Amino acid sequence: MNTTQLEGLIGMLFVLGILVLLVLPSVIGIVRDRRIDRQLREAEQGPVRTSRNPRGQKSSSRSTVPSTATWYAEGRRSKKLVSS
């Protein structure tokens, strides 16, 4: 192996090293996004519930009263239906 071939090999390794350094952040980001997507899918499925309440919500003995925002939105909807 002569000097020219050695210089070519060193140059090629240098270019490949720079290429790895440029591509590495993208690969790390893709792996991170896939992990987050998998965690979101698992969270959407949720744990299997065997209780009486399938949604896992606690029941309350008090009756719920709509908030002011709900009351206002209902009024607006009914006005739109009447005026149409």
mmCIF file of the N, C-alpha and C atoms, coordinates in Angstrom:
data_MODEL
# 
_entry.id   MODEL 
# 
loop_
_atom_site.group_PDB 
_atom_site.id 
_atom_site.type_symbol 
_atom_site.label_atom_id 
_atom_site.label_alt_id 
_atom_site.label_comp_id 
_atom_site.label_asym_id 
_atom_site.label_entity_id 
_atom_site.label_seq_id 
_atom_site.pdbx_PDB_ins_code 
_atom_site.Cartn_x 
_atom_site.Cartn_y 
_atom_site.Cartn_z 
_atom_site.occupancy 
_atom_site.B_iso_or_equiv 
_atom_site.pdbx_formal_charge 
_atom_site.auth_seq_id 
_atom_site.auth_comp_id 
_atom_site.auth_asym_id 
_atom_site.auth_atom_id 
_atom_site.pdbx_PDB_model_num 
ATOM 1   N N  . MET A 1 1  ? 0.850   -1.172 0.000  1.00 0.00 ? 1  MET A N  1 
ATOM 2   C CA . MET A 1 1  ? 0.000   0.000  0.000  1.00 0.00 ? 1  MET A CA 1 
ATOM 3   C C  . MET A 1 1  ? 0.899   1.240  0.000  1.00 0.00 ? 1  MET A C  1 
ATOM 4   N N  . ASN A 1 2  ? 0.732   2.061  -1.014 1.00 0.00 ? 2  ASN A N  1 
ATOM 5   C CA . ASN A 1 2  ? 1.583   3.244  -1.102 1.00 0.00 ? 2  ASN A CA 1 
ATOM 6   C C  . ASN A 1 2  ? 0.907   4.449  -0.445 1.00 0.00 ? 2  ASN A C  1 
ATOM 7   N N  . THR A 1 3  ? 1.561   5.582  -0.480 1.00 0.00 ? 3  THR A N  1 
ATOM 8   C CA . THR A 1 3  ? 1.102   6.792  0.194  1.00 0.00 ? 3  THR A CA 1 
ATOM 9   C C  . THR A 1 3  ? -0.211  7.296  -0.380 1.00 0.00 ? 3  THR A C  1 
ATOM 10  N N  . THR A 1 4  ? -0.391  7.227  -1.667 1.00 0.00 ? 4  THR A N  1 
ATOM 11  C CA . THR A 1 4  ? -1.618  7.715  -2.297 1.00 0.00 ? 4  THR A CA 1 
ATOM 12  C C  . THR A 1 4  ? -2.816  6.893  -1.849 1.00 0.00 ? 4  THR A C  1 
ATOM 13  N N  . GLN A 1 5  ? -2.663  5.587  -1.796 1.00 0.00 ? 5  GLN A N  1 
ATOM 14  C CA . GLN A 1 5  ? -3.758  4.732  -1.353 1.00 0.00 ? 5  GLN A CA 1 
ATOM 15  C C  . GLN A 1 5  ? -4.082  4.976  0.118  1.00 0.00 ? 5  GLN A C  1 
ATOM 16  N N  . LEU A 1 6  ? -3.047  5.191  0.932  1.00 0.00 ? 6  LEU A N  1 
ATOM 17  C CA . LEU A 1 6  ? -3.238  5.455  2.349  1.00 0.00 ? 6  LEU A CA 1 
ATOM 18  C C  . LEU A 1 6  ? -3.982  6.780  2.555  1.00 0.00 ? 6  LEU A C  1 
ATOM 19  N N  . GLU A 1 7  ? -3.607  7.805  1.799  1.00 0.00 ? 7  GLU A N  1 
ATOM 20  C CA . GLU A 1 7  ? -4.286  9.088  1.891  1.00 0.00 ? 7  GLU A CA 1 
ATOM 21  C C  . GLU A 1 7  ? -5.745  8.962  1.452  1.00 0.00 ? 7  GLU A C  1 
ATOM 22  N N  . GLY A 1 8  ? -5.977  8.174  0.421  1.00 0.00 ? 8  GLY A N  1 
ATOM 23  C CA . GLY A 1 8  ? -7.351  7.940  -0.030 1.00 0.00 ? 8  GLY A CA 1 
ATOM 24  C C  . GLY A 1 8  ? -8.179  7.224  1.021  1.00 0.00 ? 8  GLY A C  1 
ATOM 25  N N  . LEU A 1 9  ? -7.571  6.221  1.688  1.00 0.00 ? 9  LEU A N  1 
ATOM 26  C CA . LEU A 1 9  ? -8.259  5.489  2.747  1.00 0.00 ? 9  LEU A CA 1 
ATOM 27  C C  . LEU A 1 9  ? -8.572  6.399  3.922  1.00 0.00 ? 9  LEU A C  1 
ATOM 28  N N  . ILE A 1 10 ? -7.622  7.221  4.324  1.00 0.00 ? 10 ILE A N  1 
ATOM 29  C CA . ILE A 1 10 ? -7.838  8.161  5.439  1.00 0.00 ? 10 ILE A CA 1 
ATOM 30  C C  . ILE A 1 10 ? -8.929  9.164  5.073  1.00 0.00 ? 10 ILE A C  1 
ATOM 31  N N  . GLY A 1 11 ? -8.897  9.680  3.850  1.00 0.00 ? 11 GLY A N  1 
ATOM 32  C CA . GLY A 1 11 ? -9.932  10.627 3.411  1.00 0.00 ? 11 GLY A CA 1 
ATOM 33  C C  . GLY A 1 11 ? -11.314 9.996  3.402  1.00 0.00 ? 11 GLY A C  1 
ATOM 34  N N  . MET A 1 12 ? -11.393 8.733  2.920  1.00 0.00 ? 12 MET A N  1 
ATOM 35  C CA . MET A 1 12 ? -12.681 8.038  2.876  1.00 0.00 ? 12 MET A CA 1 
ATOM 36  C C  . MET A 1 12 ? -13.206 7.803  4.294  1.00 0.00 ? 12 MET A C  1 
ATOM 37  N N  . LEU A 1 13 ? -12.338 7.392  5.211  1.00 0.00 ? 13 LEU A N  1 
ATOM 38  C CA . LEU A 1 13 ? -12.761 7.192  6.594  1.00 0.00 ? 13 LEU A CA 1 
ATOM 39  C C  . LEU A 1 13 ? -13.201 8.498  7.243  1.00 0.00 ? 13 LEU A C  1 
ATOM 40  N N  . PHE A 1 14 ? -12.516 9.580  6.917  1.00 0.00 ? 14 PHE A N  1 
ATOM 41  C CA . PHE A 1 14 ? -12.878 10.888 7.446  1.00 0.00 ? 14 PHE A CA 1 
ATOM 42  C C  . PHE A 1 14 ? -14.264 11.301 6.955  1.00 0.00 ? 14 PHE A C  1 
ATOM 43  N N  . VAL A 1 15 ? -14.542 11.117 5.665  1.00 0.00 ? 15 VAL A N  1 
ATOM 44  C CA . VAL A 1 15 ? -15.846 11.462 5.094  1.00 0.00 ? 15 VAL A CA 1 
ATOM 45  C C  . VAL A 1 15 ? -16.939 10.585 5.706  1.00 0.00 ? 15 VAL A C  1 
ATOM 46  N N  . LEU A 1 16 ? -16.666 9.287  5.866  1.00 0.00 ? 16 LEU A N  1 
ATOM 47  C CA . LEU A 1 16 ? -17.644 8.402  6.487  1.00 0.00 ? 16 LEU A CA 1 
ATOM 48  C C  . LEU A 1 16 ? -17.913 8.799  7.940  1.00 0.00 ? 16 LEU A C  1 
ATOM 49  N N  . GLY A 1 17 ? -16.876 9.223  8.658  1.00 0.00 ? 17 GLY A N  1 
ATOM 50  C CA . GLY A 1 17 ? -17.043 9.692  10.040 1.00 0.00 ? 17 GLY A CA 1 
ATOM 51  C C  . GLY A 1 17 ? -17.921 10.929 10.111 1.00 0.00 ? 17 GLY A C  1 
ATOM 52  N N  . ILE A 1 18 ? -17.705 11.874 9.191  1.00 0.00 ? 18 ILE A N  1 
ATOM 53  C CA . ILE A 1 18 ? -18.538 13.078 9.158  1.00 0.00 ? 18 ILE A CA 1 
ATOM 54  C C  . ILE A 1 18 ? -19.978 12.712 8.812  1.00 0.00 ? 18 ILE A C  1 
ATOM 55  N N  . LEU A 1 19 ? -20.151 11.783 7.869  1.00 0.00 ? 19 LEU A N  1 
ATOM 56  C CA . LEU A 1 19 ? -21.493 11.336 7.502  1.00 0.00 ? 19 LEU A CA 1 
ATOM 57  C C  . LEU A 1 19 ? -22.216 10.731 8.700  1.00 0.00 ? 19 LEU A C  1 
ATOM 58  N N  . VAL A 1 20 ? -21.515 9.911  9.477  1.00 0.00 ? 20 VAL A N  1 
ATOM 59  C CA . VAL A 1 20 ? -22.121 9.316  10.684 1.00 0.00 ? 20 VAL A CA 1 
ATOM 60  C C  . VAL A 1 20 ? -22.501 10.410 11.666 1.00 0.00 ? 20 VAL A C  1 
ATOM 61  N N  . LEU A 1 21 ? -21.648 11.395 11.851 1.00 0.00 ? 21 LEU A N  1 
ATOM 62  C CA . LEU A 1 21 ? -21.960 12.484 12.781 1.00 0.00 ? 21 LEU A CA 1 
ATOM 63  C C  . LEU A 1 21 ? -23.167 13.303 12.323 1.00 0.00 ? 21 LEU A C  1 
ATOM 64  N N  . LEU A 1 22 ? -23.359 13.429 11.021 1.00 0.00 ? 22 LEU A N  1 
ATOM 65  C CA . LEU A 1 22 ? -24.506 14.184 10.516 1.00 0.00 ? 22 LEU A CA 1 
ATOM 66  C C  . LEU A 1 22 ? -25.802 13.377 10.595 1.00 0.00 ? 22 LEU A C  1 
ATOM 67  N N  . VAL A 1 23 ? -25.726 12.077 10.416 1.00 0.00 ? 23 VAL A N  1 
ATOM 68  C CA . VAL A 1 23 ? -26.916 11.232 10.381 1.00 0.00 ? 23 VAL A CA 1 
ATOM 69  C C  . VAL A 1 23 ? -27.339 10.805 11.792 1.00 0.00 ? 23 VAL A C  1 
ATOM 70  N N  . LEU A 1 24 ? -26.404 10.726 12.717 1.00 0.00 ? 24 LEU A N  1 
ATOM 71  C CA . LEU A 1 24 ? -26.683 10.226 14.054 1.00 0.00 ? 24 LEU A CA 1 
ATOM 72  C C  . LEU A 1 24 ? -27.817 10.969 14.773 1.00 0.00 ? 24 LEU A C  1 
ATOM 73  N N  . PRO A 1 25 ? -27.881 12.307 14.774 1.00 0.00 ? 25 PRO A N  1 
ATOM 74  C CA . PRO A 1 25 ? -29.002 12.977 15.446 1.00 0.00 ? 25 PRO A CA 1 
ATOM 75  C C  . PRO A 1 25 ? -30.368 12.613 14.854 1.00 0.00 ? 25 PRO A C  1 
ATOM 76  N N  . SER A 1 26 ? -30.424 12.427 13.549 1.00 0.00 ? 26 SER A N  1 
ATOM 77  C CA . SER A 1 26 ? -31.687 12.038 12.921 1.00 0.00 ? 26 SER A CA 1 
ATOM 78  C C  . SER A 1 26 ? -32.107 10.642 13.355 1.00 0.00 ? 26 SER A C  1 
ATOM 79  N N  . VAL A 1 27 ? -31.159 9.732  13.404 1.00 0.00 ? 27 VAL A N  1 
ATOM 80  C CA . VAL A 1 27 ? -31.467 8.359  13.813 1.00 0.00 ? 27 VAL A CA 1 
ATOM 81  C C  . VAL A 1 27 ? -31.924 8.340  15.270 1.00 0.00 ? 27 VAL A C  1 
ATOM 82  N N  . ILE A 1 28 ? -31.260 9.103  16.123 1.00 0.00 ? 28 ILE A N  1 
ATOM 83  C CA . ILE A 1 28 ? -31.663 9.186  17.531 1.00 0.00 ? 28 ILE A CA 1 
ATOM 84  C C  . ILE A 1 28 ? -33.076 9.755  17.635 1.00 0.00 ? 28 ILE A C  1 
ATOM 85  N N  . GLY A 1 29 ? -33.407 10.776 16.848 1.00 0.00 ? 29 GLY A N  1 
ATOM 86  C CA . GLY A 1 29 ? -34.748 11.357 16.859 1.00 0.00 ? 29 GLY A CA 1 
ATOM 87  C C  . GLY A 1 29 ? -35.810 10.374 16.395 1.00 0.00 ? 29 GLY A C  1 
ATOM 88  N N  . ILE A 1 30 ? -35.502 9.602  15.362 1.00 0.00 ? 30 ILE A N  1 
ATOM 89  C CA . ILE A 1 30 ? -36.465 8.609  14.858 1.00 0.00 ? 30 ILE A CA 1 
ATOM 90  C C  . ILE A 1 30 ? -36.728 7.551  15.917 1.00 0.00 ? 30 ILE A C  1 
ATOM 91  N N  . VAL A 1 31 ? -35.674 7.075  16.566 1.00 0.00 ? 31 VAL A N  1 
ATOM 92  C CA . VAL A 1 31 ? -35.832 6.060  17.612 1.00 0.00 ? 31 VAL A CA 1 
ATOM 93  C C  . VAL A 1 31 ? -36.659 6.623  18.766 1.00 0.00 ? 31 VAL A C  1 
ATOM 94  N N  . ARG A 1 32 ? -36.407 7.868  19.128 1.00 0.00 ? 32 ARG A N  1 
ATOM 95  C CA . ARG A 1 32 ? -37.157 8.505  20.220 1.00 0.00 ? 32 ARG A CA 1 
ATOM 96  C C  . ARG A 1 32 ? -38.633 8.656  19.853 1.00 0.00 ? 32 ARG A C  1 
ATOM 97  N N  . ASP A 1 33 ? -38.928 9.085  18.617 1.00 0.00 ? 33 ASP A N  1 
ATOM 98  C CA . ASP A 1 33 ? -40.311 9.236  18.169 1.00 0.00 ? 33 ASP A CA 1 
ATOM 99  C C  . ASP A 1 33 ? -41.045 7.899  18.168 1.00 0.00 ? 33 ASP A C  1 
ATOM 100 N N  . ARG A 1 34 ? -40.373 6.845  17.734 1.00 0.00 ? 34 ARG A N  1 
ATOM 101 C CA . ARG A 1 34 ? -41.010 5.518  17.737 1.00 0.00 ? 34 ARG A CA 1 
ATOM 102 C C  . ARG A 1 34 ? -41.316 5.054  19.150 1.00 0.00 ? 34 ARG A C  1 
ATOM 103 N N  . ARG A 1 35 ? -40.405 5.350  20.082 1.00 0.00 ? 35 ARG A N  1 
ATOM 104 C CA . ARG A 1 35 ? -40.646 4.975  21.472 1.00 0.00 ? 35 ARG A CA 1 
ATOM 105 C C  . ARG A 1 35 ? -41.846 5.732  22.032 1.00 0.00 ? 35 ARG A C  1 
ATOM 106 N N  . ILE A 1 36 ? -41.934 7.024  21.736 1.00 0.00 ? 36 ILE A N  1 
ATOM 107 C CA . ILE A 1 36 ? -43.056 7.828  22.206 1.00 0.00 ? 36 ILE A CA 1 
ATOM 108 C C  . ILE A 1 36 ? -44.352 7.347  21.579 1.00 0.00 ? 36 ILE A C  1 
ATOM 109 N N  . ASP A 1 37 ? -44.336 7.031  20.276 1.00 0.00 ? 37 ASP A N  1 
ATOM 110 C CA . ASP A 1 37 ? -45.541 6.509  19.617 1.00 0.00 ? 37 ASP A CA 1 
ATOM 111 C C  . ASP A 1 37 ? -45.998 5.206  20.257 1.00 0.00 ? 37 ASP A C  1 
ATOM 112 N N  . ARG A 1 38 ? -45.053 4.332  20.575 1.00 0.00 ? 38 ARG A N  1 
ATOM 113 C CA . ARG A 1 38 ? -45.411 3.061  21.221 1.00 0.00 ? 38 ARG A CA 1 
ATOM 114 C C  . ARG A 1 38 ? -46.025 3.308  22.593 1.00 0.00 ? 38 ARG A C  1 
ATOM 115 N N  . GLN A 1 39 ? -45.463 4.258  23.346 1.00 0.00 ? 39 GLN A N  1 
ATOM 116 C CA . GLN A 1 39 ? -46.001 4.570  24.663 1.00 0.00 ? 39 GLN A CA 1 
ATOM 117 C C  . GLN A 1 39 ? -47.397 5.168  24.549 1.00 0.00 ? 39 GLN A C  1 
ATOM 118 N N  . LEU A 1 40 ? -47.631 6.007  23.531 1.00 0.00 ? 40 LEU A N  1 
ATOM 119 C CA . LEU A 1 40 ? -48.963 6.580  23.342 1.00 0.00 ? 40 LEU A CA 1 
ATOM 120 C C  . LEU A 1 40 ? -49.979 5.509  22.975 1.00 0.00 ? 40 LEU A C  1 
ATOM 121 N N  . ARG A 1 41 ? -49.589 4.573  22.108 1.00 0.00 ? 41 ARG A N  1 
ATOM 122 C CA . ARG A 1 41 ? -50.501 3.473  21.758 1.00 0.00 ? 41 ARG A CA 1 
ATOM 123 C C  . ARG A 1 41 ? -50.855 2.645  22.987 1.00 0.00 ? 41 ARG A C  1 
ATOM 124 N N  . GLU A 1 42 ? -49.858 2.358  23.823 1.00 0.00 ? 42 GLU A N  1 
ATOM 125 C CA . GLU A 1 42 ? -50.118 1.591  25.034 1.00 0.00 ? 42 GLU A CA 1 
ATOM 126 C C  . GLU A 1 42 ? -51.015 2.367  25.989 1.00 0.00 ? 42 GLU A C  1 
ATOM 127 N N  . ALA A 1 43 ? -50.832 3.679  26.068 1.00 0.00 ? 43 ALA A N  1 
ATOM 128 C CA . ALA A 1 43 ? -51.662 4.496  26.951 1.00 0.00 ? 43 ALA A CA 1 
ATOM 129 C C  . ALA A 1 43 ? -53.097 4.578  26.439 1.00 0.00 ? 43 ALA A C  1 
ATOM 130 N N  . GLU A 1 44 ? -53.286 4.618  25.112 1.00 0.00 ? 44 GLU A N  1 
ATOM 131 C CA . GLU A 1 44 ? -54.636 4.651  24.553 1.00 0.00 ? 44 GLU A CA 1 
ATOM 132 C C  . GLU A 1 44 ? -55.381 3.362  24.848 1.00 0.00 ? 44 GLU A C  1 
ATOM 133 N N  . GLN A 1 45 ? -54.682 2.243  24.776 1.00 0.00 ? 45 GLN A N  1 
ATOM 134 C CA . GLN A 1 45 ? -55.318 0.964  25.068 1.00 0.00 ? 45 GLN A CA 1 
ATOM 135 C C  . GLN A 1 45 ? -55.638 0.857  26.546 1.00 0.00 ? 45 GLN A C  1 
ATOM 136 N N  . GLY A 1 46 ? -54.783 1.385  27.375 1.00 0.00 ? 46 GLY A N  1 
ATOM 137 C CA . GLY A 1 46 ? -54.992 1.388  28.805 1.00 0.00 ? 46 GLY A CA 1 
ATOM 138 C C  . GLY A 1 46 ? -54.928 -0.001 29.402 1.00 0.00 ? 46 GLY A C  1 
ATOM 139 N N  . PRO A 1 47 ? -54.884 -0.050 30.717 1.00 0.00 ? 47 PRO A N  1 
ATOM 140 C CA . PRO A 1 47 ? -54.876 -1.355 31.368 1.00 0.00 ? 47 PRO A CA 1 
ATOM 141 C C  . PRO A 1 47 ? -56.247 -2.014 31.261 1.00 0.00 ? 47 PRO A C  1 
ATOM 142 N N  . VAL A 1 48 ? -56.270 -3.313 31.297 1.00 0.00 ? 48 VAL A N  1 
ATOM 143 C CA . VAL A 1 48 ? -57.526 -4.044 31.214 1.00 0.00 ? 48 VAL A CA 1 
ATOM 144 C C  . VAL A 1 48 ? -58.232 -3.900 32.553 1.00 0.00 ? 48 VAL A C  1 
ATOM 145 N N  . ARG A 1 49 ? -59.489 -3.411 32.502 1.00 0.00 ? 49 ARG A N  1 
ATOM 146 C CA . ARG A 1 49 ? -60.247 -3.202 33.734 1.00 0.00 ? 49 ARG A CA 1 
ATOM 147 C C  . ARG A 1 49 ? -61.314 -4.278 33.850 1.00 0.00 ? 49 ARG A C  1 
ATOM 148 N N  . THR A 1 50 ? -61.442 -4.849 35.037 1.00 0.00 ? 50 THR A N  1 
ATOM 149 C CA . THR A 1 50 ? -62.443 -5.877 35.262 1.00 0.00 ? 50 THR A CA 1 
ATOM 150 C C  . THR A 1 50 ? -63.481 -5.428 36.272 1.00 0.00 ? 50 THR A C  1 
ATOM 151 N N  . SER A 1 51 ? -63.488 -4.168 36.643 1.00 0.00 ? 51 SER A N  1 
ATOM 152 C CA . SER A 1 51 ? -64.441 -3.683 37.636 1.00 0.00 ? 51 SER A CA 1 
ATOM 153 C C  . SER A 1 51 ? -65.805 -3.428 37.003 1.00 0.00 ? 51 SER A C  1 
ATOM 154 N N  . ARG A 1 52 ? -66.789 -3.045 37.839 1.00 0.00 ? 52 ARG A N  1 
ATOM 155 C CA . ARG A 1 52 ? -68.135 -2.763 37.334 1.00 0.00 ? 52 ARG A CA 1 
ATOM 156 C C  . ARG A 1 52 ? -68.145 -1.562 36.396 1.00 0.00 ? 52 ARG A C  1 
ATOM 157 N N  . ASN A 1 53 ? -67.373 -0.578 36.729 1.00 0.00 ? 53 ASN A N  1 
ATOM 158 C CA . ASN A 1 53 ? -67.348 0.641  35.939 1.00 0.00 ? 53 ASN A CA 1 
ATOM 159 C C  . ASN A 1 53 ? -66.279 0.496  34.857 1.00 0.00 ? 53 ASN A C  1 
ATOM 160 N N  . PRO A 1 54 ? -66.642 0.272  33.590 1.00 0.00 ? 54 PRO A N  1 
ATOM 161 C CA . PRO A 1 54 ? -65.641 -0.014 32.557 1.00 0.00 ? 54 PRO A CA 1 
ATOM 162 C C  . PRO A 1 54 ? -64.701 1.148  32.266 1.00 0.00 ? 54 PRO A C  1 
ATOM 163 N N  . ARG A 1 55 ? -65.140 2.357  32.512 1.00 0.00 ? 55 ARG A N  1 
ATOM 164 C CA . ARG A 1 55 ? -64.274 3.506  32.232 1.00 0.00 ? 55 ARG A CA 1 
ATOM 165 C C  . ARG A 1 55 ? -63.342 3.816  33.383 1.00 0.00 ? 55 ARG A C  1 
ATOM 166 N N  . GLY A 1 56 ? -63.569 3.223  34.525 1.00 0.00 ? 56 GLY A N  1 
ATOM 167 C CA . GLY A 1 56 ? -62.693 3.452  35.654 1.00 0.00 ? 56 GLY A CA 1 
ATOM 168 C C  . GLY A 1 56 ? -62.961 4.773  36.350 1.00 0.00 ? 56 GLY A C  1 
ATOM 169 N N  . GLN A 1 57 ? -64.116 5.390  36.119 1.00 0.00 ? 57 GLN A N  1 
ATOM 170 C CA . GLN A 1 57 ? -64.436 6.650  36.756 1.00 0.00 ? 57 GLN A CA 1 
ATOM 171 C C  . GLN A 1 57 ? -65.104 6.379  38.089 1.00 0.00 ? 57 GLN A C  1 
ATOM 172 N N  . LYS A 1 58 ? -64.848 7.261  39.040 1.00 0.00 ? 58 LYS A N  1 
ATOM 173 C CA . LYS A 1 58 ? -65.474 7.123  40.343 1.00 0.00 ? 58 LYS A CA 1 
ATOM 174 C C  . LYS A 1 58 ? -66.878 7.708  40.271 1.00 0.00 ? 58 LYS A C  1 
ATOM 175 N N  . SER A 1 59 ? -67.825 7.015  40.862 1.00 0.00 ? 59 SER A N  1 
ATOM 176 C CA . SER A 1 59 ? -69.178 7.544  40.883 1.00 0.00 ? 59 SER A CA 1 
ATOM 177 C C  . SER A 1 59 ? -69.315 8.476  42.076 1.00 0.00 ? 59 SER A C  1 
ATOM 178 N N  . SER A 1 60 ? -70.154 9.443  41.935 1.00 0.00 ? 60 SER A N  1 
ATOM 179 C CA . SER A 1 60 ? -70.360 10.421 42.979 1.00 0.00 ? 60 SER A CA 1 
ATOM 180 C C  . SER A 1 60 ? -71.818 10.387 43.409 1.00 0.00 ? 60 SER A C  1 
ATOM 181 N N  . SER A 1 61 ? -72.052 10.591 44.690 1.00 0.00 ? 61 SER A N  1 
ATOM 182 C CA . SER A 1 61 ? -73.430 10.605 45.169 1.00 0.00 ? 61 SER A CA 1 
ATOM 183 C C  . SER A 1 61 ? -74.098 11.945 44.861 1.00 0.00 ? 61 SER A C  1 
ATOM 184 N N  . ARG A 1 62 ? -73.304 12.992 44.625 1.00 0.00 ? 62 ARG A N  1 
ATOM 185 C CA . ARG A 1 62 ? -73.865 14.311 44.306 1.00 0.00 ? 62 ARG A CA 1 
ATOM 186 C C  . ARG A 1 62 ? -74.258 14.352 42.843 1.00 0.00 ? 62 ARG A C  1 
ATOM 187 N N  . SER A 1 63 ? -75.303 15.095 42.565 1.00 0.00 ? 63 SER A N  1 
ATOM 188 C CA . SER A 1 63 ? -75.647 15.315 41.170 1.00 0.00 ? 63 SER A CA 1 
ATOM 189 C C  . SER A 1 63 ? -74.736 16.398 40.617 1.00 0.00 ? 63 SER A C  1 
ATOM 190 N N  . THR A 1 64 ? -74.409 16.292 39.368 1.00 0.00 ? 64 THR A N  1 
ATOM 191 C CA . THR A 1 64 ? -73.516 17.276 38.774 1.00 0.00 ? 64 THR A CA 1 
ATOM 192 C C  . THR A 1 64 ? -74.337 18.423 38.199 1.00 0.00 ? 64 THR A C  1 
ATOM 193 N N  . VAL A 1 65 ? -73.845 19.621 38.379 1.00 0.00 ? 65 VAL A N  1 
ATOM 194 C CA . VAL A 1 65 ? -74.503 20.824 37.876 1.00 0.00 ? 65 VAL A CA 1 
ATOM 195 C C  . VAL A 1 65 ? -73.651 21.356 36.745 1.00 0.00 ? 65 VAL A C  1 
ATOM 196 N N  . PRO A 1 66 ? -74.253 21.670 35.600 1.00 0.00 ? 66 PRO A N  1 
ATOM 197 C CA . PRO A 1 66 ? -73.446 22.193 34.500 1.00 0.00 ? 66 PRO A CA 1 
ATOM 198 C C  . PRO A 1 66 ? -72.788 23.514 34.884 1.00 0.00 ? 66 PRO A C  1 
ATOM 199 N N  . SER A 1 67 ? -71.601 23.712 34.362 1.00 0.00 ? 67 SER A N  1 
ATOM 200 C CA . SER A 1 67 ? -70.896 24.961 34.644 1.00 0.00 ? 67 SER A CA 1 
ATOM 201 C C  . SER A 1 67 ? -71.506 26.093 33.832 1.00 0.00 ? 67 SER A C  1 
ATOM 202 N N  . THR A 1 68 ? -71.093 27.295 34.144 1.00 0.00 ? 68 THR A N  1 
ATOM 203 C CA . THR A 1 68 ? -71.582 28.469 33.416 1.00 0.00 ? 68 THR A CA 1 
ATOM 204 C C  . THR A 1 68 ? -71.224 28.375 31.941 1.00 0.00 ? 68 THR A C  1 
ATOM 205 N N  . ALA A 1 69 ? -70.018 27.867 31.649 1.00 0.00 ? 69 ALA A N  1 
ATOM 206 C CA . ALA A 1 69 ? -69.597 27.744 30.249 1.00 0.00 ? 69 ALA A CA 1 
ATOM 207 C C  . ALA A 1 69 ? -70.509 26.781 29.504 1.00 0.00 ? 69 ALA A C  1 
ATOM 208 N N  . THR A 1 70 ? -70.888 25.686 30.149 1.00 0.00 ? 70 THR A N  1 
ATOM 209 C CA . THR A 1 70 ? -71.785 24.721 29.504 1.00 0.00 ? 70 THR A CA 1 
ATOM 210 C C  . THR A 1 70 ? -73.152 25.357 29.276 1.00 0.00 ? 70 THR A C  1 
ATOM 211 N N  . TRP A 1 71 ? -73.650 26.057 30.266 1.00 0.00 ? 71 TRP A N  1 
ATOM 212 C CA . TRP A 1 71 ? -74.959 26.715 30.155 1.00 0.00 ? 71 TRP A CA 1 
ATOM 213 C C  . TRP A 1 71 ? -74.947 27.729 29.015 1.00 0.00 ? 71 TRP A C  1 
ATOM 214 N N  . TYR A 1 72 ? -73.876 28.514 28.923 1.00 0.00 ? 72 TYR A N  1 
ATOM 215 C CA . TYR A 1 72 ? -73.768 29.517 27.878 1.00 0.00 ? 72 TYR A CA 1 
ATOM 216 C C  . TYR A 1 72 ? -73.703 28.854 26.502 1.00 0.00 ? 72 TYR A C  1 
ATOM 217 N N  . ALA A 1 73 ? -72.906 27.779 26.391 1.00 0.00 ? 73 ALA A N  1 
ATOM 218 C CA . ALA A 1 73 ? -72.775 27.093 25.109 1.00 0.00 ? 73 ALA A CA 1 
ATOM 219 C C  . ALA A 1 73 ? -74.106 26.476 24.693 1.00 0.00 ? 73 ALA A C  1 
ATOM 220 N N  . GLU A 1 74 ? -74.845 25.912 25.630 1.00 0.00 ? 74 GLU A N  1 
ATOM 221 C CA . GLU A 1 74 ? -76.147 25.327 25.301 1.00 0.00 ? 74 GLU A CA 1 
ATOM 222 C C  . GLU A 1 74 ? -77.102 26.408 24.799 1.00 0.00 ? 74 GLU A C  1 
ATOM 223 N N  . GLY A 1 75 ? -77.077 27.566 25.435 1.00 0.00 ? 75 GLY A N  1 
ATOM 224 C CA . GLY A 1 75 ? -77.930 28.666 25.010 1.00 0.00 ? 75 GLY A CA 1 
ATOM 225 C C  . GLY A 1 75 ? -77.584 29.125 23.601 1.00 0.00 ? 75 GLY A C  1 
ATOM 226 N N  . ARG A 1 76 ? -76.316 29.195 23.317 1.00 0.00 ? 76 ARG A N  1 
ATOM 227 C CA . ARG A 1 76 ? -75.888 29.616 21.985 1.00 0.00 ? 76 ARG A CA 1 
ATOM 228 C C  . ARG A 1 76 ? -76.317 28.593 20.932 1.00 0.00 ? 76 ARG A C  1 
ATOM 229 N N  . ARG A 1 77 ? -76.206 27.317 21.254 1.00 0.00 ? 77 ARG A N  1 
ATOM 230 C CA . ARG A 1 77 ? -76.594 26.297 20.298 1.00 0.00 ? 77 ARG A CA 1 
ATOM 231 C C  . ARG A 1 77 ? -78.095 26.354 20.007 1.00 0.00 ? 77 ARG A C  1 
ATOM 232 N N  . SER A 1 78 ? -78.883 26.536 21.051 1.00 0.00 ? 78 SER A N  1 
ATOM 233 C CA . SER A 1 78 ? -80.332 26.561 20.839 1.00 0.00 ? 78 SER A CA 1 
ATOM 234 C C  . SER A 1 78 ? -80.726 27.799 20.027 1.00 0.00 ? 78 SER A C  1 
ATOM 235 N N  . LYS A 1 79 ? -80.051 28.921 20.227 1.00 0.00 ? 79 LYS A N  1 
ATOM 236 C CA . LYS A 1 79 ? -80.359 30.121 19.446 1.00 0.00 ? 79 LYS A CA 1 
ATOM 237 C C  . LYS A 1 79 ? -80.010 29.910 17.980 1.00 0.00 ? 79 LYS A C  1 
ATOM 238 N N  . LYS A 1 80 ? -78.903 29.214 17.718 1.00 0.00 ? 80 LYS A N  1 
ATOM 239 C CA . LYS A 1 80 ? -78.532 28.956 16.331 1.00 0.00 ? 80 LYS A CA 1 
ATOM 240 C C  . LYS A 1 80 ? -79.574 28.067 15.659 1.00 0.00 ? 80 LYS A C  1 
ATOM 241 N N  . LEU A 1 81 ? -80.068 27.078 16.389 1.00 0.00 ? 81 LEU A N  1 
ATOM 242 C CA . LEU A 1 81 ? -81.054 26.187 15.800 1.00 0.00 ? 81 LEU A CA 1 
ATOM 243 C C  . LEU A 1 81 ? -82.359 26.908 15.525 1.00 0.00 ? 81 LEU A C  1 
ATOM 244 N N  . VAL A 1 82 ? -82.749 27.817 16.406 1.00 0.00 ? 82 VAL A N  1 
ATOM 245 C CA . VAL A 1 82 ? -84.022 28.527 16.230 1.00 0.00 ? 82 VAL A CA 1 
ATOM 246 C C  . VAL A 1 82 ? -83.926 29.513 15.085 1.00 0.00 ? 82 VAL A C  1 
ATOM 247 N N  . SER A 1 83 ? -82.797 30.218 14.974 1.00 0.00 ? 83 SER A N  1 
ATOM 248 C CA . SER A 1 83 ? -82.693 31.260 13.957 1.00 0.00 ? 83 SER A CA 1 
ATOM 249 C C  . SER A 1 83 ? -82.424 30.693 12.567 1.00 0.00 ? 83 SER A C  1 
ATOM 250 N N  . SER A 1 84 ? -82.045 29.449 12.458 1.00 0.00 ? 84 SER A N  1 
ATOM 251 C CA . SER A 1 84 ? -81.719 28.882 11.155 1.00 0.00 ? 84 SER A CA 1 
ATOM 252 C C  . SER A 1 84 ? -82.952 28.614 10.323 1.00 0.00 ? 84 SER A C  1 
# 
